[in-house]
């Protein structure tokens, strides 16, 4: 009996879930009648049909007003208007608990009541989705309270403000003006309470009502999508319920074992794909690219798709004569995953693009492909050859999110997405949500191109109009609305306003922003019109009506630059306005109050920790306040959320330099330079750190980048000196190592076989080091030559001479030293003691090279040249006779004379 009851309950769960998978079947009342249920089942089963039928038909308020819902909700004659929202919802949750945990019922009845509460919560979620996501929104009845959905009332400002504050408690303001906020708060609280009760009840082990985790995930995801910023507190809950949903329905085996024979053809793969698509949307929203890609790949596999992009000859414009290669999406489908779930819901009477949209540009909506003799077009979606199911279309479209996150925001990004968009446009029919999402992607792409900007504006106008008016039935709009990232209605209208502004239609955009209560966009438009005073007057007028709106106070503070407005925003929000704290922190930083700015940023990030800009600002304030550890923590958190923040990586590297942690600094600089390659300061710091960790190759590469960026104007002679000294030491070690190997190779040993193996390994290692050293020496020489072509300084000629000495070219070394000596000469030489010391050292080096050349060639000319040079210096440098350098010159002269005498006596 328990198995039969479980099967019936899971059938109710499946019916509820199917509302988001496909349009409802026709004649719902004939499919599900109360007589279908066995009399031996709990009595509550008999009333399930009405509420489920109402939900499936799109009558969500009817479901909330049904007899089944009234068993859970307050009685019709209760007066809620005179009571506070906190008290009413507290009593509601108590009633739900007593309804589920009634002592006189058994586990089967308890499980049945749990599913009934879930139905009520899902009906509220669907109503909120209709009002703020899918539409239509015209002629909606005024039913402000979900627990009294049968009550026709007026707007309840206090209750809506309470619901708004409940949603904003996640640490972010709302994206715009949303309607019927009570319903999502109601659904969220009902589902969370029911799930908590399930953990305490035995029904969880007996009946395993698993779909509640999925509905909670969807509710929280919609909550995040109506917020203006990402919420860290919501992310924690979403990750929990995403994990539960994936563990319950993340594979075909799990879905099949849960619903068994109740599943229709193709439904298991659709459900699994849907789970991964929605999880991918979550990861996309929070900017987690790798997990998003993994989920979308799993959805693609579950849907039986294998996508690839190729080139096919075709034309893209009306006037194009010669066909060119066009990027086309190729979709290979596996037969086992293809079902009868072909999209047909958009066909009857809805045209989201409008009949004249394609005429607004001479560029085709989809390219016209040339006929291929190999019958290639049967799988090419852009050519209209492949027919895709709804879930396959969703998988195709969702790939655009990966492209958007994983590629630079340039002109090519739109062309990379084009094959996926055109693949859906070429389909004969698509579900409402899928076509909406496809059109939105096309609008974003075409609004950036001058030849299609007018068409994008017309498409957006038609899309907004069709979402508002009842052009298609309510239940036809719901399928896949959670699986693809269609914007909420306020977000869609905001995008429409942005396009209007980009087209210069600021007056029209003003009306939209004012209606959506997007005060920041409104201020921007007024400033563009040079009517800043009008913006201030409008906000003050709104504040006279709603003085407890923190968004208005923050907007007024932005336009007047007054801290008093932000402090008032904190007061009316019970110290929960993260935006107000961020604004106060910025103003304190600009005034030089770094310690106060740091404290305010810490408080703001405690409310919402998912703002990379906030963590960066905290790090900057802490750095100014001399709090190195807090600054390092702030910049680290910034790059954890935004790995492409080159400035934050650079600051992390510099802080590690301050703390003498060269290895950590080197790693951070490598990341920073991926995104800030044109900063010579960053390259210069990187060169120092690379040398500190012993990576000479990277240090030389960084020096070369500094020279290229600054046109050889920024030269770090001290760093070049350190590198030269390092290479000279390696060259001397190389010579000694080679000598030792030659000596050892001539020795004999009883263990000659083992020794020969070790010698071979050492020889390979030595040869590798020699090749590396030669490469570094050549690289340094190219850098010195590049510098000397535009800059002739004594220190540089000295380094160039030392480089030639490492190479063993004494003649070129001599020439470079001679140029170094001449660079020091001048009228100021005999008046500047430091300059004389450098000149004397260069002269000593030059004379030593003269002696080396003489020894190798048996020539007296170099010795005579050295003698003459030294005598001339000593004759003029009498005032520096007390210096060590002067005495070294005398000693060198004596050595030269001795060599000359030795050669004279030998001849």
C-alpha angles and dihedrals in degrees: 000000000000090000092053092048090049091051092051093049092049088050088058090050091050093050089053092048093048089065087075096040103056142344115287120264118260119262096023093182091063092051098053122032129164088243088066089075124084116248090228091066120094112282092245090072090069093066096046093085095066097050094042092047090050091051093047092050093050096251095130096158088051089054091051089048095048125113089251092056093047089059086066103031131062119287118268095248096054114113109225098164094079094051130078118258092236092057095044094051092044090054090045092055090047089053091050090051093050091045092055098036098045104151096221096062129082129231093270092055091044092053090048091054091049091055090047091054089049089053091053092049093047091050089056091047091050091050091052089047091052092050096045109019118024106015155175095181102168119111094006114170116247102247103148098171121062092199088057100036090150091061117096104211142153128258111297104210096184093051093046091050089050091051091047091052090049090054094043090053085084086078103264141080121246118269092238143314110330126182130226095015088166090074098059091044089049093049093046095049093045094050094044092050092048093049091050090052091050091061090056097044130078089228089082091065097038102043102015099210095199104164092077089079090056093050090048089051091052093047093050091045090055088048089056092046093057091053123092094225138028114272121220094200092053091047091060092053093042092053090052095051093040088056092049093047092049092048091051102039106011097109138040092243093056094047092047094047091050100049102017117174093003090077117096126221112298095004097113093058091044092052093047091048090048092054092053094042092054091045088051091052089053093052090046092054091052093044097244099145102178097051089044091054092049093052093047091049089052090050090050092052093046091050090053094242133141110188128196136160121227139163125260129175114255147124126260104185134054094241098042112120106173114059118235132194111280125194109244131182115234114203117193110192128197115229095226093063098045113099137168089273095117114156114253104144096096095052100078108078107321126109109175094185099045127233097269100043096096089054092060091080138031089228116095120240087230125016119258106238126214114243111264121214091211091063089241093155097076091085099026106106095193090061094051094247102119122064112209130197121236095263091047090052090051091051090051094050095045089061087074089068090059091050091049093052098037103047136057116274096247138116093281093061092071092049090051089056094043098087091055094047093047091047090064094040088056092057117104092230141001137184116267096252093046093050090047091053092046091051092048091053090049092048092052090050100043095043088069093056122077094215094054102030093100091051090049090054092050091047092051091048091051092045094052091046094049094048091054100044123065095249092143134021120278096243091050090063097052104069112103093357089127095041097059125050101246110163122245116259094258090048090049092050089047089055088049089053091049091053090049090052091049088052092050095251094128095151092060091045091053091062092052095047093047092050091049091045091235094156097175092055089045091053090049092053093048090049089051087054090045090242101124092144090057090056092052091048092050093050092047089050090053091047090057087061099037107023093165097063108113092194091063092049091050092049090049089050091051094054097040096034090225122151089202090070092053091048089051089051089054090049096052092043094050090246091304101114106110091182092058092051091049091051092049090049092052092049091048090051092051090052091052095251093134099162092053090045090053092051092048092049091051089052092048093049090050087063094048120006097183099085111105091189089054093053090047091052090048089053092049093049092047091049091053088048090054093245098136097174094051090046091052090049092050095051091044092054089048093057091044088061097034111025090181094064099117094180092056091049089050092051091049090052093048092049090052088051089055089051090049092243100139097170094054090043091052092053092048093049090052089057093044093052091056088071104023103046095146096061109103091187090059092048091049093052089046091054091056093048093046090055091048091057092045098251098135094168093059091044091055091045089053092049090052091051090052090052093048094048095046096038090245092305097116110065122169102201093175092057091047088051091054092049091048091051090050092051092047090054091049090049092053091047089050092055093048092047092052091049093050092049091053091051094048093047089063093056124092128219138177087238093056095140094055090042092053091054092050091046091052092051091047090049092054091048091048091048090052092052091047092053091048091049092049090051092051092048091051091047092051090049092054090050092050091048090050090052096046092053089068105019128046110191129153094238091053093051088050091054090047090053092051089049090054089048090055088050089050095240102134094173094058089041089056092050092050092049090049089055089048091052092048091050090060095048119099144101092292095055096086092046100049114070095193092050091050091053091054090045091050092050092050090049091051090051090049094050092048089054089049089055092047091051091048091051093050096044101030089232125150094197095081091048092051090048091051092048093051092047093050094046091051092051095047091049093056099035099066092124089062095050091118094063126097090231090060090052090048089054090052091050091049091050091053091050091051091050091050091053091049091050091048091053092046092052092048091054 
